[in-house]
Every structure is written in structure tokens, then in C-alpha cells.
Amino acid sequence: MHFSIPDSQQFHDDNGISYTGYNIHIDGVFHCTARYKQLLSLHEQLQAQNPYIKLPQFPPKKLFLTSSQLEERRILLEKYMQLVGQNPLFTTSDLLITFLFSAQQETHNVKMHEVEIEISLMNGYRIPLSVSSTDSSNTILDIACNYINLPKEFVKYFSLYLFNWSCAKDGQPALKKLEEYESPYISQKYVRPEDKIVLRKSYWDPCYDVNLMMDRVSLDLLYLQTIEDLDLGWLTADPQTKELLSAHESKKQKKEYLELAKTLRHYGRIPAGEAVTECHNISEEAGEGTCRVRVSLASKELTLLGLAPPAREQRYKVTRMRCWRITTLHSIERSPTQNGHGPLLEDSNKNFELSFEYLISKDNLKWITLRTEHATFISVCLQSIVDELMRQKAGAGPISPRCSKRGSLTYLRRDGSSQVITPSSSSDTLSSTNGDSFNSGSSREIFSVQKLTEKFATVSFKPGRECVENNAFEAIGDEEL
């Protein structure tokens, strides 16, 4: 889970006293705003729940902070949250998940009430649902899958995403997985209103397609997604193959269509926008300097496609990446042609670098660096691929939603009041104390915040020059050279 606190904002309470709210982003997307004392309360409860584990150092209390001291506190809070986000014990904790869930509700002042939302399939077909504004992602996923009669054993292969068709057509990152610490209703309405909530498969390895093709509903979902991927240009095919695919589509030969699509080079590819890298990373024949490339990810590999003719493609196996890191570039330096070691691109909007150490050949590791504003998205995808590879090594496949650990959270609001949220009540959401009530005539259960399920995958992140270690890294043997 990658936390960042890029900025803060000033608020005034009912008495006119000003305070600072810190804007928390998760995996590159704004999630909530929290005060220092709220994060301190979370820290103290995490420490109390885990007395034998030393948490990262929390920024000390200070009164009457100057502007420079407030900025220093922002940086220290960001570092603290990033260190917490690296530890799976904390990222799967009911305390952190419930805190983030409640903080999102408070940030957007959303009370629990019945709302109408739409879940789209990849062909644009819309599933209308009546849900609670504070329903979690897994709750709504279950409701949507039940609506289309998808068997429960196949739900684990799918997830809900925020999807932007305009970005998708431009080759930019278009997907944002909806996690268990957020309400899909709030995330879609208040954070990314231009996006649609879509139902897509949530795995990388095409080997799982065989399981989905055994059921009529899951087969339809996979079939519709593949057609849309081809229309968007995520999946490419030569004219002859396109003609064969069209013939299968016209005859409703779904399995035949998918079997043929799976033979295509970019099946299952997810675009990750453009980047700038050293030209020799694209081709050994390329000269010195930098090249603009289009980045994409698929099962077990990251691909760079040069944009300047002749277009060259370079593939990097995820299992050959020993580690990777994200670096934030805070200033614009001179170009390489001026001092020989400047940044790859003089563009204030491209102020992130993603670098990975790659095993070129036996005992030959090399750093590959991409300057891109989508560094966090690429890191999230890489970690998701690694998590899937590690489950496969352990003999396991996609994981089913599981209930988080039981416990209670004392949620401290910005105004200083608090509420104990426990798993014992089915209406324990932050907004339920404000007199709001959900329609009692609803035929489904209203889930407690404490019944949130664990996330499908977490993303480890270390700031600066520290690295995310790749547990799926494999050395090259003599037989492979």
C-alpha cells in the first residue's frame, strides 16, 4: 500500500480555530484528509493492538508550529504512513482498514443512506443496484455478482474498478482497483466522477481463464472484456486474425474466440502510459540519449514500446527484477546533454522515476529507469503480479474474500469527538450516529465496517533510494544462457 501526503489544507472548527488537515493519497489517488491528532490516535491503537512490535516513530507533539515546522510535520507523517504501509500486519489490520474507511466518509461528509449506483460490464451493459452509501467494495462486488448469477466460487476471479474510457483509448492508465478500505459510491462520486465502476477479472495469468470458461456467466464476462480490449487497442491482431475473431463473434462462438485471442502477443495487457528512458534500454543498436516509450504490463512481464520509428519493443520479465523503487524528483535539473548526468526529461509534470534492477544475464544486474508520472501505477501493477506469482509458487490461486481480524476502533473525528466502532453491531458505521438510517425494507444484510475483508493485494513502497524487494525474483541458470 503506497501512502503519500503531497499537501495539506487549513480548516476552521465551530469556534473559528484553525487547524491543518493532511491530504492522504493511497496508490497515487486521493483518499481522505486527516488531522495530526487523528493519525496519532490510530498510531496509539495500532501499538496497543501489537505490543510486541515496534511501530515506526510517530512525529512528536508540538504547539504553535510555524509554516516550516508544519511542512516538516507533513513530511514526517508521510514517512510514517509509508512505513506502516510496508508491513502486511498493519495493512491487513482491521484498525487501519476501518480508520481509512471512516476517514473517507468524514472527509466527504457522507451519511449512511440508500443510493442508486451502476456497475458496468466492459461492453457498457449496466447493472443497476440499490445499496448503502457506506457499503464496502467487497460487499458491492458480492451484490453485483449475485445480480448476474455468477457462482460464488468464481467471484474471487473478479474485482470492481474505477475505469476511464477516455484514458483507455489514449493508452493511459485507466484502471483503479476499488479496495476494501473505501466505499465505491464515495470514490466514484467525489474522487473520480468521470469514471465508471466496472466489473473486470482481477488476475494476470491467462491460465485461470480455463476455470472461467467452464461457467456460462464467467465465460460471458471474460468474452465481453476481451472484445472491448481489442476495440480499445489493448489487444492487437493482424487483419487475418481480426477476421477470424469477427467470424467467431458473429457466430457467438465464445470459447473459440477466447482460445484464438489468447494466442495473441498482448493478451491481457494493461497500458501504463508513456515514459522516458535511455535509448539503449530499447535497443542495443540505439545511440546515446533518451527515448519516449509506451509502457504496458501483462502476465509476468513489463513491456516498453519505442514511439519513434522504427518502433522497437523491449520486454522485461518480472521474475528477473530483483527489486524496484520510486523516486520523487523535487527539482528540475539540467538535461544530460548539458552536464552529463541530469534527469531524463525536463518536464515538471514528469517528476517521478521508477527504477528496477534487472538481471540481464548471469551475475549481470542493471538498473533500468523510467521517468513517468505513472510510476505509482506501474509499481502497484508490479506488486500485484508478484503477489500472484508467490501464491502460485505456494500452490494457491486467486484468494477469496476473507473477514478481517475482529476488534474495535475508537475513531477520533476532526472535531475531537470519538466513536467506538465494534463488530458486534450491523450498523456500526461512522455516519450511523448522525441519525441516518438505511431503508429497513432492504432484503440484504447491512455489513459492519468491522466486517471488511482483506485486500486482494498490498503494495510495499519505500521512499527515496530504498527498494521494494521482489520475492518472485529468479536467478538465471547456465541452461538458460
N, C-alpha and C positions, 0 to 999 in steps of 0.2 A: 504494500500500500504506500504510494508516494504522496507524502504531505508537502505542501508549500504554503507559506503565508506571505504573498508578494506585497501586500499593502495593508493598511488599516484605515479606519474612519472614525470620526468623532460623533458621539451621541450625547443627548441630554436626557436626564431622568425627569420624573414628575416634579422634582424640586428645582429643576433648572441646573443641576450639577452635571458637568460634562464628564464623559468617560470615553475610553478608547475601545473600539471593537476591532478584533483582528480577523481578517477575511481568510478563511481556511479553504484551500483548494485541495482536492484529492484526485490523483491521477490526472492532473492538469485541468480539472474542471472545478469551478466554484461550488462549494457545498454549503457553508454556513459562516456566520460571524459569531465570535465568542469573546467574552471579556477575559482578562487575566485571571480573575478570581474563579471563573467557571472552569478554566483549564487546570488551575491549582486544585480545585475540588476533585476533578477527575483524577489528577495525579495522586492525591492522597488516598482515594478509594482504590485505585489500582495497586498502590503499595500495601494497603491494608489487606487486600484480597490475595496478594502474593508476598507475604512477609519474608520469605527466604530468597527472594530475587531482588537484586539491586536495580532499581529503575534509573534511567538517565537523570542527571542532575537537572532540577527544575530551576528556572530563573528566580533569584531571590526577590523578596518583597522590598519595595522602595516607595517612599512617599514623595510627592511633588516632583515628578520626573520632568526633565527638560526635553526639548524636541529630540536632541541627540540621544538621550537616555531611552526615550520611547522607541526610537529606531533600533537601538541596541537590544531592547527587550523583544521587539518583533523578530529580530534575527535569532535570538536565543530560544524563543518559543518555537520558531520554525525548526531549528536544530533538534529541540526536544521531541517535537511531534514526528520528525523524520526517524529518529532513533526508536521511538515507540513503534512506528510503522514497520520497522525491520524485524520485529520479534513476533513470530506467529502466535506465541502465547497470548500476546496482547491484542493482536489484530483479530483473533477469533473470540476474544473475550466478550461476554455479554455486556460488561461495563462500557467498553469502548463503543461497541455497536449501538447500544441503547443511547449513549451520550450523543453520538453523531446523529442518530435518528431524531432524538428530541431537539437537538440544536438546529437541525434543518427546519423542523416545524416552527420553532420560536423565531428563527431568522425571518421567515416569510409570513409569520403570524397566521398560520393555518390551523383552524379548529377542526375537530373531527366532525365531518358531516358526509352525507351521501353525495357522490359525484358521478357524473357520466363520463367515461373515458372510452377511447377506441384503441384496440390493439390491431395493428395492420400485419397482414402477411406480405411476403415480398412481391406479390403480384398486385398489391394495392387493395386486396379484399380486406374489409374492415370488420372486426369483431366488436360489437357494442357491449359494454359492461357497465353495470351499476355497482360501484364499490365504495369503500370508505376513503376519504382523502388521506387518511393516515395508514392505509394498508401498505405493507412492505412488498418488495419486489417478488419474493418467492410466493407470497400469498396471491398476488395478482397473476403470476405465472400459472399457479395451480388452477385458478378460476378460468383463465383463458384456455388452458389445455383441456379442462373438463368441458368447456363450452363446445369445443370442436371434436370431442370424443377421442382425444389422444390417450391411449392406455397409460396408466401411471408408471409402468416400468420404462416408458420412453421419455418421460418428462425430463429426466436427467440429461438428455442429449440436447436440450434447448434452453435458451435464456431470452430475457427481454432486453432490448437495446433501444437507445435513442438513435434514430437514423435520419440523416440529412441527404435527400436525393440529389440536391444541387451539388453538394460537395462530392458525392459519389460519382457523378458524371464528370467532374473535373479532376478525378484522380486523387482527391484529398481524403484524409481520414474522415469517415462518415459515420463510424460506429462508436457508441459509448455504452458499455455494458452497464445495466442497472444493477447495483449491488444491494445487499441486504441492509445496509445502513442508510438507505434512502427510500423515500416514497416516490414511486413513478409519477404519481399525479403532481407532486410538488416539483420534481426535477424537470418534468416536461413543461409545465405551465409557467414556472417562474425563472428557470435557469436557461432552458433551450426551447423556447416556444415555437421556433421554426422547425423543430424536429418532430418526427412521428415515433410512437412507440411500436416497435416491430418485434415479431417472433422469428428468431433465426436459430440455426444449430449453433451449439456453443463449444464445439471441439474442432481440432485442426486435422487430425489424421483421418484420411478417407476410409480407412479400414472399418470404421464404425458405420459407414453407410450401409453395409451389408445387413446390420441389425435393423436399421430403419426401413429398409426395403421389404421387410417381412410383414409390415403392418400397413394397411391402406392409408390411414391418416398421416403417419410419419413419412410414408412414401410421397404423398402429395406435397407435404411441406418441403421436403428435400428437392423434389422436382420443380416446384414453383420458384424456389430460391435459385436453383441452377439456371433456369431460364432468365431470371432477372439479372444474375451475374453476367450472363452472356450479353444481354441487352446493354448493360452498363459499361461493358468493355473490360470488366474484371477478369473475365474468362475469354480468351481469344482462340479463334479457329480459322483455318484456311477455308476458302469458298466451297471446296468439295465436302469438307466435314460439316460446314454450316448447312449445306443442302441436305445431308443425311440426317442431321439433327432436326431440321424443319420437317422432314418426312416422318420421323418418329413422333414429333409433336402433333402433326396433323392427324395421325392415326391413334393418338393417345397412348402410344407405346412408352409408358413412363420408365419402366425398368431398362428398356433398350436405350432410351435417351440418356439415362444416367450412366449406364455402362460405357457408352461412347464418350460422354462428357468427361468421365474420369480418366480417359486416356490422354486428354489434352494437357499441355505443358503447365498451364497456370490454373488448374482446377483447385478451387478452394482458396484462391489468392485474395488477400486483403490489401488494398492500396494504402500507403502511409505517406503520401505527399512527396514533395521534392526536397532535395538536399544538395549540398555542395561537398565534394570530396576531392582528394588528389587524383589527378588523371590516371596515374599508374594503378590505382585501385580498380579501374575499369578494364584496362588492357595493358599488358606488358609492353606493347608496341607504342603506347601513348607517351607523349612527351611530358615535360615538366609543366606545372601549373595546376589549375583547378578545373573541375568539370561539374556541370549540373546534371543530376541524375534523378530518376524517379524510383522511389523506394516502395517495395511491396514485401509482404510476408505470406508464407504458405506453410504447409506441414514441414517442419524440421529445417526450414531454410529462410534466409533473407536474401532478396534479390535487388541489385542495382542495375537500372537500365539507363545508359547514357542518352541524353536528349540531343546531343549534337551528332549529325551524320558523319560517318556511318554509325548507327546506333549499336552499341555493344552491351552485352548483358553479362554481369558477374554474379555468381551465386555463392553464398556463404552458408555452410551447414551450421545449424545452431549447436550441434554436438561438438563442433570444432571451436566454439567460442569459449575460452577459458573463463572470461569474466567480461563485464561491461560497466560503464559509468556514464553518468550525465554530468556535464559541467555547465554552469551558468556563467556566461560571459557578461561582465558588468560594464565593460567599456569597449569602444571601437578603436582598435589599433590600426596601424598601417598595414597595407597589403603585403604579401610575400615578396612581391617584386621590388618593394622599397627597402625592406630590411632583412628579408630572407627568412623570417620566422614569425610573421604576423598571422592573423586569422585567415581563414579560407574565404571569407566573404565580408565585404564592408556593407552590412545591412543591419540596422538596429533592430529589425523585426526578427532576424535570424540569430538570436542571442543565446542559443543552446547548442551544445555539442554532445553527440552520443558517440562514444568510442568503445570498441570491443577488441580484445586481444585474441587474435585468430591464429590457429595452428596451420600454417601454410604447408609445412612438411615436417618430418620427424625432427624434433628439437629446434624447430624454427618458428617462433612466435612473432607476430607482427601486429601492431596497433593499426586499426582502420578507424578513421574519424569521419563522422558525418556532421556537417553544420546544418541544422534544421530546426525550425520552430516546433516540429512534431516529435522531438526527442523523447518526451514522456510517453506519447502514444506508442512509439516503437518499443520502448522499454517495457511497457505493460504487455504488449503482444509477445515479446521475447520471454518474459517471465511466465506467461500463460502457456506457451509452447513447452518450456522447461518443466513446468508443473505436470503437464500431460505426459511428457516423456518419463518423468520419475514415477508416475503412477503406473505406467505401462511396464517399467522395469520391475516394479513390485507386484506385477500380475493383476493390477486393478485397472478398471476403465473409468469413464466419467463418473463422478461422485453424485449420489442422490442427496437432495437437501436433508440436512440433519438439524435437529434442535440444538441451539446453543446451550452453554452451561447455565444452570439455574443460579439465580442470585437476585440481588436487588441493587438499585442505583438511586442515590439521593441526587436528583437533578437540581442544580442551583441555577435559577433563572438570572437574567441580567439585572433585574431589579432587586436581587438579594433574597427573594423568597425561594423556598425549596419544596420539592415534592418527592416522596419516596415512591418509586415505580417498582412494583413487585410482580412476580409471575403468577400470583395467586388469583388476580382479577382479570377477566377477559376484556375489561375496558380501561386498562392502565395505559393510557397514552397521555402525553403532556397536556393536550388540549381538553381532555375529559373533565378537568376540574373547573373549566370556564363555563360550565352549564350547558355545553353542547352535548347532544346525544345523537347516536346513529339510529336510523329507522329500525324500530324493533320488529317490523314485519319482514325484515330480510331473512331469507331462508338459509343463509350461510353463517358460519361462525365468525365473530369478530376476534381477530387474534391480538393477543397482548404484545406490546413492544418487546417484552422479555422472551417471546416465543420466536424471535427472529432466528433464521437458520444461518449456518456458517456460509461464508462467501465461497464461490466456486474456485477462486484463486486469489492469492495475495501477491503484491508486488513489493519486493525489497528494493530499497533505494538508499544510497549513501551519497552525501553531498561532496562537492569538491573533487579531489583526486582519488577518493576511496572507491572501491568497486563492488559490484554485485557478483558474487561467485556463482558460477554455473555448475550446479550439481550433476548436470547431464553431460558434462564435458568428457570427451573420449579421446585418448591419445591415438596417434597413427602407428600402426604396426608395420613391420617390414613388408608384410604381404600386401599392404595397400599402396606401397610406393611404386 
